Amino acid sequence: MKKEQKLTKILFAIYLVILTWIILFKMQVPIGDLPNIRNINLVPYGQSAIVNGRIDLEEIIYNAVAFIPVGVYVAMLGSGWSFWKKILPAAGISLIYEILQYAFAIGATDITDLINNTIGGIVGILITMLFSMMLKERAYKVLNILAAIGTVLVVGLLTMLSVVN
């Protein structure tokens, strides 16, 4: 279990670097091209979630999906924690990103993003619980293998996207 937990920590650290590049640096190379936006929205699913008079479901889904791995990693690293205690780090990581966007004026700080990111984290926690019920002691090994494959694919995709732009 120690070896698996070390791999989980490494994969989680890599994922946080990727997530930071996506959320804070907007996948920009060079980072000097970042927008200068300092906006805060405290109305859930309000104006910030509406594009052309309709709720932007794509943005909502992307925010949730981006945080599913956070929930998986938190659940794996905090395997002895209660379900509710596992939610706090996922929500906390999202809150930190939202605060940093505001502090550095590099994006809109939005309660809708915080909610959706947290929902994504909860989905990740539930996925980990499901894997644990189905695969028992092999669950974390399988999740680490899937996470490693996913990490390689995401790094490759983001590298291709940054080269194209």
Contact map, one row per residue, 1 for C-alpha under 8 A:
111110000000000000000000000000000000000000000000000000000000000000000000000000000000000000000000000000000000000000000000000000000000000000000000000000000000000000000
111111000000000000000000000000000000000000000000000000000000000000000000000000000000000000000000000000000000000000000000000000000000000000000000000000000000000000000
111111100000000000000000000000000000000000000000000000000000000000000000000000000000000000000000000000000000000000000000000000000000000000000000000000000000000000000
111111110000000000000000000000000000000000000000000000000000000000000000000000000000000000000000000000000000000000000000000000000000000000011001000000000000000000000
111111111000000000000000000000000000000000000000000000000000000000000000000110000000000000000000000000000000000000000000000000000000000000000000000000000000000000000
011111111100000000000000000000000000000000000000000000000000000000000000000000000000000000000000000000000000000000000000000000000000000000000000000000000000000000000
001111111110000000000000000000000000000000000000000000000000000000000000000000000000000000000000000000000000000000000000000000000000000000000001000000000000000000000
000111111111000000000000000000000000000000000000000000000000000000000000100110000000000000000000000000000000000000000000000000000000000000000001000000000000000000000
000011111111100000000000000000000000000000000000000000000000000000000000100010000000000000000000000000000000000000000000000000000000000000000000000000000000000000000
000001111111110000000000000000000000000000000000000000000000000000000000000000000000000000000000000000000000000000000000000000000000000000000000000000000000000000000
000000111111111000000000000000000000000000000000000000000000000000000000000000000000000000000000000000000000000000000000000000000000000000000001001100100000000000000
000000011111111100000000000000000000000000000000000000000000000000000100100000000000000000000000000000000000000000000000000000000000000000000000000000000000000000000
000000001111111110000000000000000000000000000000000000000000000000000000000000000000000000000000000000000000000000000000000000000000000000000000000000000000000000000
000000000111111111000000000000000000000000000000000000000000000000000000000000000000000000000000000000000000000000000000000000000000000000000000000000100000000000000
000000000011111111100000000000000000000000000000000000000000000000001000000000000000000000000000000000000000000000000000000000000000000000000000000000100000000000000
000000000001111111110000000000000000000000000000000000000000000000000000000000000000000000000000000000000000000000000000000000000000000000000000000000000000000000000
000000000000111111111000000000000000000000000000000000000000000000000000000000000000000000000000000000000000000000000000000000000000000000000000000000000000000000000
000000000000011111111100000000000000000000000000000000000000000000000000000000000000000000000000000000000000000000000000000000000000000000000000000000000010000000000
000000000000001111111110000000000000000000000000000000000000000001000000000000000000000000000000000000000000000000000000000000000000000000000000000000000000000000000
000000000000000111111111100000000000000000000000000000000000000000000000000000000000000000000000100000000000000000000000000000000000000000000000000000000000000000000
000000000000000011111111111100000000000000000000000000000000000000000000000000000000000000000000000000000000000000000000000000000000000000000000000000000000000000000
000000000000000001111111111000000000000000000000000000000000000000000000000000000000000000000000000000000000000000000000000000000000000000000000000000000000000000000
000000000000000000111111111000000000000000000000000000000000000000000000000000000000000000000000100000000000000000000000000000000000000000000000000000000000000000000
000000000000000000011111110000000000000000000000000000000000000000000000000000000000000000000000100110000110000000000000000000000000000000000000000000000000000000000
000000000000000000011111111100100100000000000000000000000000000000000000000000000000000000000000000000000100000000000000000000000000000000000000000000000000000000000
000000000000000000001111111100000100000000000000000000000000000000000000000000000000000000000000000000000000000000000000000000000000000000000000000000000000000000000
000000000000000000001110111110000000000000000000000000000000000000000000000000000000000000000000000000000000000000000000000000000000000000000000000000000000000001000
000000000000000000001000111111101100000000000000000000000000000000000000000000000000000000000000000000000000000000000000000000000000000000000000000000000000000001000
000000000000000000000000001111111000000000000000000000000000000000000000000000000000000000000000000000000000000000000000000000000000000000000000000000000000000001000
000000000000000000000000000111111000000000000000000000000000000000000000000000000000000000000000000000000000000000000000000000000000000000000000000000000000000000000
000000000000000000000000100111111100000000000000000000000000000000000000000000000000000000000000000000000000000000000000000000000000000000000000000000000000000000000
000000000000000000000000000011111100000000000000000000000000000000000000000000000000000000000000000000000000000000000000000000000000000000000000000000000000000000000
000000000000000000000000000111111110000000000000000000000000000000000000000000000000000000000000000000000000000000000000000000000000000000000000000000000000000000000
000000000000000000000000110100111111000000000000000000000000000000000000000000000000000000000000000000000100000000000000000000000000000000000000000000000000000000000
000000000000000000000000000000001111100000000000000000000000000000000000000000000000000000000000000000001110000000000000000000000000000000000000000000000000000000000
000000000000000000000000000000000111110000000000000000000000000000000000000000000000000000000000000000001110000000000000000000000000000000000000000000000000000000000
000000000000000000000000000000000011111000000000000000000000000000000000000000000000000000000000000001001111000000000000000000000000000000000000000000000000000000000
000000000000000000000000000000000001111100000000000000000000000000000000000000000000000000000000000011111111100000000000000000000000000000000000000000000000000000000
000000000000000000000000000000000000111110000000000000000000000000000000000000000000000000000000000001001011100000000000000000000000000000000000000000000000000000000
000000000000000000000000000000000000011111000000000000000000000000000000000000000000000000000000000001000001110000000000000000000000000000000000000000000000000000000
000000000000000000000000000000000000001111110001000000000000000000000000000000000000000000000000000000000001111000000000000000000000000000000000000000000000000000000
000000000000000000000000000000000000000111110000000000000000000000000000000000000000000000000000000000000000011100000000000000000000000000000000000000000000000000000
000000000000000000000000000000000000000011111110000000000000000000000000000000000000000000000000000000000000001100000000000000000000000000000000000000000000000000000
000000000000000000000000000000000000000011111100000000000000000000000000000000000000000000000000000000000000011100100000000000000000000000000000000000000000000000000
000000000000000000000000000000000000000000111111110000100000000000000000000000000000000000000000000000000000000100000000000000000000000000000000000000000000000000000
000000000000000000000000000000000000000000111111110000000000000000000000000000000000000000000000000000000000000100000000000000000000000000000000000000000000000000000
000000000000000000000000000000000000000000101111110000000000000000000000000000000000000000000000000000000000000000000000000000000000000000000000000000000000000000000
000000000000000000000000000000000000000010001111111000000000000000000000000000000000000000000000000000000000010100000000000000000000000000000000000000000000000000000
000000000000000000000000000000000000000000001111111000110011000000000000000000000000000000000000000000000000000100000000000000000000000000000000000000000000000000000
000000000000000000000000000000000000000000001111111111110000000000000000000000000000000000000000000000000000000000000000000000000000000000000000000000000000000000000
000000000000000000000000000000000000000000000001111111110000000000000000000000000000000000000000000000000000000000000000000000000000000000000000000000000000000000000
000000000000000000000000000000000000000000000000011111000000000000000000000000000000000000000000000000000000000000000000000000000000000000000000000000000000000000000
000000000000000000000000000000000000000000000000011111100000000000000000000000000000000000000000000000000000000000000000000000000000000000000000000000000000000000000
000000000000000000000000000000000000000000000000011111110000000000000000000000000000000000000000000000000000000000000000000000000000000000000000000000000000000000000
000000000000000000000000000000000000000000001000111011111000000000000000000000000000000000000000000000000000000000000000000000000000000000000000000000000000000000000
000000000000000000000000000000000000000000000000111001111111000000000000000000000000000000000000000000000000000000000000000000000000000000000000000000000000000000000
000000000000000000000000000000000000000000000000000000111111100000000000000000000000000000000000000000000000000000000000000000000000000000000000000000000000000000000
000000000000000000000000000000000000000000000000000000011111110000000000000000000000000000000000000000000000000000000000000000000000000000000000000000000000000000000
000000000000000000000000000000000000000000000000100000011111111000000000000000000000000000000000000000000000000000000000000000000000000000000000000000000000000000000
000000000000000000000000000000000000000000000000100000011111111100000000000000000000000000000000000000000000000110010000000000000000000000000000000000000000000000000
000000000000000000000000000000000000000000000000000000001111111110000000000000000000000000000000000000000000000000010000000000000000000000000000000000000000000000000
000000000000000000000000000000000000000000000000000000000111111111000000000000000000000000000000000000000000000000000000000000000000000000000000000000000000000000000
000000000000000000000000000000000000000000000000000000000011111111100000000000000000000000000000000000000000000010011001000000000000000000000000000000000000000000000
000000000000000000000000000000000000000000000000000000000001111111110000000000000000000000000000000000000000000000011111100000000000000000000000000000000000000000000
000000000000000000000000000000000000000000000000000000000000111111111000000000000000000000000000000000000000000000001001000000000000000000000000000000000000000000000
000000000000000000100000000000000000000000000000000000000000011111111100000000000000000000000000000000000000000000001001000000000000000000000000000000000000000000000
000000000000000000000000000000000000000000000000000000000000001111111110000000000000000001000000000000000000000000001111100100000000000000000000000000000000000000000
000000000000000000000000000000000000000000000000000000000000000111111111000000000000000000000000000000000000000000000001111110000000000000000000000000000000000000000
000000000000001000000000000000000000000000000000000000000000000011111111100000000000000000000000000000000000000000000000100100000000000000000000000000000000000000000
000000000001000000000000000000000000000000000000000000000000000001111111110000000000000001000000000000000000000000000000100100000000000000000000000000000000000000000
000000000000000000000000000000000000000000000000000000000000000000111111111000000000011001000000000000000000000000000001111110000000000000000000000000000000000000000
000000000000000000000000000000000000000000000000000000000000000000011111111100000000000000000000000000000000000000000000100110110000000000000000000000000000000000000
000000011001000000000000000000000000000000000000000000000000000000001111111110000000000000000000000000000000000000000000000100000000000000000000000000000000000000000
000000000000000000000000000000000000000000000000000000000000000000000111111111000000010011000000000000000000000000000000000010000000000000000000000000000000000000000
000000000000000000000000000000000000000000000000000000000000000000000011111111101000010000000000000000000000000000000000000110011000000000000000000000000000000000000
000010010000000000000000000000000000000000000000000000000000000000000001111111100000000000000000000000000000000000000000000000010000000000010000000000000000000000000
000010011000000000000000000000000000000000000000000000000000000000000000111111100000000000000000000000000000000000000000000000000000000000000000000000000000000000000
000000000000000000000000000000000000000000000000000000000000000000000000011111111000010000000000000000000000000000000000000000000000000000000000000000000000000000000
000000000000000000000000000000000000000000000000000000000000000000000000001111111000000000000000000000000000000000000000000000000000000000000000000000000000000000000
000000000000000000000000000000000000000000000000000000000000000000000000000001111100000000000000000000000000000000000000000000000000000000000000000000000000000000000
000000000000000000000000000000000000000000000000000000000000000000000000001001111110110000000000000000000000000000000000000000000000000000000000000000000000000000000
000000000000000000000000000000000000000000000000000000000000000000000000000000011111110000000000000000000000000000000000000000000000000000000000000000000000000000000
000000000000000000000000000000000000000000000000000000000000000000000000000000001111111000000000000000000000000000000000000010000000000000000000000000000000000000000
000000000000000000000000000000000000000000000000000000000000000000000000000000000111111100000000000000000000000000000000000000000000000000000000000000000000000000000
000000000000000000000000000000000000000000000000000000000000000000000000000000001111111110000000000000000000000000000000000000000000000000000000000000000000000000000
000000000000000000000000000000000000000000000000000000000000000000000010011001001111111111000000000000000000000000000000000010000000000000000000000000000000000000000
000000000000000000000000000000000000000000000000000000000000000000000010000000000011111111100000000000000000000000000100110010000000000000000000000000000000000000000
000000000000000000000000000000000000000000000000000000000000000000000000000000000001111111110000000000000000000000000000000000000000000000000000000000000000000000000
000000000000000000000000000000000000000000000000000000000000000000000000010000000000111111111000000000000000000000000000000000000000000000000000000000000000000000000
000000000000000000000000000000000000000000000000000000000000000000100110010000000000011111111100000000000000000000001100110000000000000000000000000000000000000000000
000000000000000000000000000000000000000000000000000000000000000000000000000000000000001111111110000000000000000001001100100000000000000000000000000000000000000000000
000000000000000000000000000000000000000000000000000000000000000000000000000000000000000111111111000000000000000000000000000000000000000000000000000000000000000000000
000000000000000000000000000000000000000000000000000000000000000000000000000000000000000011111111100000000000000000000000000000000000000000000000000000000000000000000
000000000000000000000000000000000000000000000000000000000000000000000000000000000000000001111111110000000000000011001100000000000000000000000000000000000000000000000
000000000000000000000000000000000000000000000000000000000000000000000000000000000000000000111111111000000000000001000000000000000000000000000000000000000000000000000
000000000000000000000000000000000000000000000000000000000000000000000000000000000000000000011111111100000000000000000000000000000000000000000000000000000000000000000
000000000000000000010011000000000000000000000000000000000000000000000000000000000000000000001111111110000000000000000000000000000000000000000000000000000000000000000
000000000000000000000000000000000000000000000000000000000000000000000000000000000000000000000111111111000001110001000000000000000000000000000000000000000000000000000
000000000000000000000000000000000000000000000000000000000000000000000000000000000000000000000011111111100000100000000000000000000000000000000000000000000000000000000
000000000000000000000001000000000000000000000000000000000000000000000000000000000000000000000001111111110000000000000000000000000000000000000000000000000000000000000
000000000000000000000001000000000000010000000000000000000000000000000000000000000000000000000000111111111111100000000000000000000000000000000000000000000000000000000
000000000000000000000000000000000000111100000000000000000000000000000000000000000000000000000000011111111111100000000000000000000000000000000000000000000000000000000
000000000000000000000000000000000000010000000000000000000000000000000000000000000000000000000000001111111100000000000000000000000000000000000000000000000000000000000
000000000000000000000000000000000000010000000000000000000000000000000000000000000000000000000000000111111100000000000000000000000000000000000000000000000000000000000
000000000000000000000000000000000011111000000000000000000000000000000000000000000000000000000000000011111111000000000000000000000000000000000000000000000000000000000
000000000000000000000001100000000111110000000000000000000000000000000000000000000000000000000000000011111111000000000000000000000000000000000000000000000000000000000
000000000000000000000001000000000011111000000000000000000000000000000000000000000000000000000000000011001111100000000000000000000000000000000000000000000000000000000
000000000000000000000000000000000000111110000000000000000000000000000000000000000000000000000000010011001111110000000000000000000000000000000000000000000000000000000
000000000000000000000000000000000000011110000000000000000000000000000000000000000000000000000000011011000011111010000000000000000000000000000000000000000000000000000
000000000000000000000000000000000000000111010001000000000000000000000000000000000000000000000000010000000001111111000000000000000000000000000000000000000000000000000
000000000000000000000000000000000000000011110000000000000000000000000000000000000000000000000000000000000000111111100000000000000000000000000000000000000000000000000
000000000000000000000000000000000000000001111101100000000001000000000000000000000000000000000000000000000000011111110000000000000000000000000000000000000000000000000
000000000000000000000000000000000000000000000000000000000001001000000000000000000000000000000100000000000000111111111000000000000000000000000000000000000000000000000
000000000000000000000000000000000000000000000000000000000000000000000000000000000000000000100110010000000000011111111100000000000000000000000000000000000000000000000
000000000000000000000000000000000000000000010000000000000000000000000000000000000000000000000000000000000000001111111110000000000000000000000000000000000000000000000
000000000000000000000000000000000000000000000000000000000001101100000000000000000000000000000000000000000000000111111111000000000000000000000000000000000000000000000
000000000000000000000000000000000000000000000000000000000000001111100000000000000000000001100100000000000000000011111111100000000000000000000000000000000000000000000
000000000000000000000000000000000000000000000000000000000000000100100000000000000000001001100100000000000000000001111111110000000000000000000000000000000000000000000
000000000000000000000000000000000000000000000000000000000000000100100000000000000000000000000000000000000000000000111111111000000000000000000000000000000000000000000
000000000000000000000000000000000000000000000000000000000000001111110010000000000000000000000000000000000000000000011111111100000000000000000000000000000000000000000
000000000000000000000000000000000000000000000000000000000000000100111111000000000000001001100000000000000000000000001111111110000000000000000000000000000000000000000
000000000000000000000000000000000000000000000000000000000000000000010010000000000000001001000000000000000000000000000111111111000000000000000000000000000000000000000
000000000000000000000000000000000000000000000000000000000000000000010010000000000000000000000000000000000000000000000011111111100000000000000000000000000000000000000
000000000000000000000000000000000000000000000000000000000000000000111111101000000000000000000000000000000000000000000001111111110000000000000000000000000000000000000
000000000000000000000000000000000000000000000000000000000000000000010011011000000010011000000000000000000000000000000000111111111000000000000000000000000000000000000
000000000000000000000000000000000000000000000000000000000000000000000000000000000000000000000000000000000000000000000000011111111100000000000000000000000000000000000
000000000000000000000000000000000000000000000000000000000000000000000001000000000000000000000000000000000000000000000000001111111110000000000000000000000000000000000
000000000000000000000000000000000000000000000000000000000000000000000001001100000000000000000000000000000000000000000000000111111111000000100010000000000000000000000
000000000000000000000000000000000000000000000000000000000000000000000000001000000000000000000000000000000000000000000000000011111111100000000000000000000000000000000
000000000000000000000000000000000000000000000000000000000000000000000000000000000000000000000000000000000000000000000000000001111111110000000000000000000000000000000
000000000000000000000000000000000000000000000000000000000000000000000000000000000000000000000000000000000000000000000000000000111111111100100010000000000000000000000
000000000000000000000000000000000000000000000000000000000000000000000000000000000000000000000000000000000000000000000000000000011111111111110000000000000000000000000
000000000000000000000000000000000000000000000000000000000000000000000000000000000000000000000000000000000000000000000000000000001111111100000000000000000000000000000
000000000000000000000000000000000000000000000000000000000000000000000000000000000000000000000000000000000000000000000000000000000111111100100000000000000000000000000
000000000000000000000000000000000000000000000000000000000000000000000000000000000000000000000000000000000000000000000000000000000011111111100000000000000000000000000
000000000000000000000000000000000000000000000000000000000000000000000000000000000000000000000000000000000000000000000000000000000011111111100000000000000000000000000
000000000000000000000000000000000000000000000000000000000000000000000000000000000000000000000000000000000000000000000000000000000001001111110000000000000000000000000
000000000000000000000000000000000000000000000000000000000000000000000000000000000000000000000000000000000000000000000000000000000001001111111100000000000000000000000
000000000000000000000000000000000000000000000000000000000000000000000000000000000000000000000000000000000000000000000000000000010011011111111110000000000000000000000
000100000000000000000000000000000000000000000000000000000000000000000000000100000000000000000000000000000000000000000000000000000001000011111111000000000000000000000
000100000000000000000000000000000000000000000000000000000000000000000000000000000000000000000000000000000000000000000000000000000000000001111111100000000000000000000
000000000000000000000000000000000000000000000000000000000000000000000000000000000000000000000000000000000000000000000000000000000000000001111111110000000000000000000
000000000000000000000000000000000000000000000000000000000000000000000000000000000000000000000000000000000000000000000000000000010010000000111111111000000000000000000
000100110010000000000000000000000000000000000000000000000000000000000000000000000000000000000000000000000000000000000000000000000000000000011111111100000000000000000
000000000000000000000000000000000000000000000000000000000000000000000000000000000000000000000000000000000000000000000000000000000000000000001111111110000000000000000
000000000000000000000000000000000000000000000000000000000000000000000000000000000000000000000000000000000000000000000000000000000000000000000111111111000000000000000
000000000010000000000000000000000000000000000000000000000000000000000000000000000000000000000000000000000000000000000000000000000000000000000011111111100000000000000
000000000010000000000000000000000000000000000000000000000000000000000000000000000000000000000000000000000000000000000000000000000000000000000001111111110000000000000
000000000000000000000000000000000000000000000000000000000000000000000000000000000000000000000000000000000000000000000000000000000000000000000000111111111000000000000
000000000000000000000000000000000000000000000000000000000000000000000000000000000000000000000000000000000000000000000000000000000000000000000000011111111100000000000
000000000010011000000000000000000000000000000000000000000000000000000000000000000000000000000000000000000000000000000000000000000000000000000000001111111110000000000
000000000000000000000000000000000000000000000000000000000000000000000000000000000000000000000000000000000000000000000000000000000000000000000000000111111111000000000
000000000000000000000000000000000000000000000000000000000000000000000000000000000000000000000000000000000000000000000000000000000000000000000000000011111111100000000
000000000000000000000000000000000000000000000000000000000000000000000000000000000000000000000000000000000000000000000000000000000000000000000000000001111111110000000
000000000000000001000000000000000000000000000000000000000000000000000000000000000000000000000000000000000000000000000000000000000000000000000000000000111111111000000
000000000000000000000000000000000000000000000000000000000000000000000000000000000000000000000000000000000000000000000000000000000000000000000000000000011111111100000
000000000000000000000000000000000000000000000000000000000000000000000000000000000000000000000000000000000000000000000000000000000000000000000000000000001111111110000
000000000000000000000000000000000000000000000000000000000000000000000000000000000000000000000000000000000000000000000000000000000000000000000000000000000111111111000
000000000000000000000000000000000000000000000000000000000000000000000000000000000000000000000000000000000000000000000000000000000000000000000000000000000011111111100
000000000000000000000000000000000000000000000000000000000000000000000000000000000000000000000000000000000000000000000000000000000000000000000000000000000001111111110
000000000000000000000000000000000000000000000000000000000000000000000000000000000000000000000000000000000000000000000000000000000000000000000000000000000000111111111
000000000000000000000000001110000000000000000000000000000000000000000000000000000000000000000000000000000000000000000000000000000000000000000000000000000000011111111
000000000000000000000000000000000000000000000000000000000000000000000000000000000000000000000000000000000000000000000000000000000000000000000000000000000000001111111
000000000000000000000000000000000000000000000000000000000000000000000000000000000000000000000000000000000000000000000000000000000000000000000000000000000000000111111
000000000000000000000000000000000000000000000000000000000000000000000000000000000000000000000000000000000000000000000000000000000000000000000000000000000000000011111
